[in-house]
Amino acid sequence: METPDIQKLLSQAQTMQNDMAKLQEQLASRRVEGSAGGGMVTAIVTGALKVEEIQIEEALAESKDLAMLQDLVTAAVNAGLVNAQRMVQEEIQKSSGSMGSLLNVLGGS
């Protein structure tokens, strides 16, 4: 088995680290939605898993049904977080090609 080229390995690791930092920045600026109650409550969440906005239909807010409002906000935020996590995971998987090339260097291929 060949000995891995340490310089090449370090260079690829640095490139991967830079690529991951860029991806994190890009994802932090992307937004996804989660909703509940047939769209009566919508949560806007970033790729950094930060809730940026909650939208509540006026009719729901005026209903004064606090328990239902709380449940729908919770459900919308959770749906938004799930959607954001899915988006992040998909983007990381797309960019994992560079990880494979690093592993090939480690394996001597």
C-alpha positions in Angstrom: 0.0 0.0 0.0 1.3 3.5 -0.9 2.0 6.0 1.8 -0.4 8.9 1.5 1.1 12.2 0.4 0.8 14.3 3.6 0.9 17.6 1.8 -1.9 16.6 -0.6 -3.9 15.3 2.4 -3.4 18.6 4.3 -4.3 20.6 1.2 -7.5 18.6 0.6 -8.4 18.8 4.3 -8.0 22.6 4.2 -10.1 22.8 1.0 -12.8 20.8 2.6 -12.8 23.0 5.7 -13.1 26.1 3.5 -15.9 24.6 1.5 -17.8 23.6 4.6 -17.5 27.1 6.0 -18.8 28.6 2.7 -21.7 26.1 2.7 -22.6 27.0 6.3 -22.7 30.7 5.3 -24.9 30.0 2.3 -27.2 27.8 4.3 -27.5 30.4 7.0 -29.0 32.9 4.4 -31.5 30.3 3.0 -35.0 30.2 4.4 -37.6 27.5 4.6 -41.1 27.4 5.9 -43.1 25.2 8.2 -46.8 25.6 8.7 -49.6 24.3 10.8 -53.4 24.6 10.9 -53.7 24.6 7.2 -51.4 27.5 6.9 -52.9 29.5 9.7 -49.5 29.7 11.3 -46.2 29.8 9.4 -42.7 29.7 10.8 -39.8 30.9 8.7 -36.5 29.2 9.6 -33.0 29.6 8.3 -30.4 27.0 7.4 -28.7 28.0 10.6 -31.8 26.6 12.4 -32.8 30.1 13.6 -36.5 31.0 13.6 -36.7 34.4 11.8 -40.4 35.0 11.6 -43.8 33.7 12.7 -46.8 34.6 10.7 -50.3 34.1 12.2 -53.5 34.6 10.3 -55.5 37.5 11.7 -58.6 35.4 12.2 -56.7 32.9 14.4 -55.2 35.8 16.5 -58.6 37.3 16.9 -60.2 34.0 18.0 -58.5 34.3 21.4 -58.1 30.6 21.6 -54.8 30.7 23.3 -54.3 27.0 23.7 -54.9 26.4 20.0 -52.6 29.3 19.0 -49.8 27.9 21.2 -50.2 24.4 19.7 -50.2 25.7 16.1 -47.1 27.9 16.7 -45.3 25.0 18.3 -46.2 22.7 15.4 -45.2 25.3 12.7 -41.9 26.0 14.4 -41.2 22.3 14.7 -42.1 21.8 11.0 -39.9 24.6 10.0 -37.0 23.2 11.9 -37.5 19.8 10.4 -37.5 21.3 6.9 -34.4 23.4 7.6 -32.6 20.3 9.0 -33.5 18.3 5.9 -32.3 21.1 3.6 -29.0 21.3 5.5 -28.5 17.5 5.4 -29.3 17.4 1.6 -26.8 20.2 0.9 -24.1 18.5 3.0 -24.6 15.2 1.2 -24.4 17.0 -2.2 -21.0 18.5 -1.2 -19.6 15.3 0.4 -17.8 14.5 -2.9 -14.7 16.2 -1.6 -14.8 14.0 1.5 -14.6 10.9 -0.7 -11.5 12.1 -2.4 -9.9 12.8 0.9 -10.7 9.3 2.1 -9.2 7.9 -1.1 -5.9 9.6 -0.3 -6.0 8.2 3.2 -6.7 4.7 1.8 -3.9 5.0 -0.7 -6.2 4.8 -3.8 
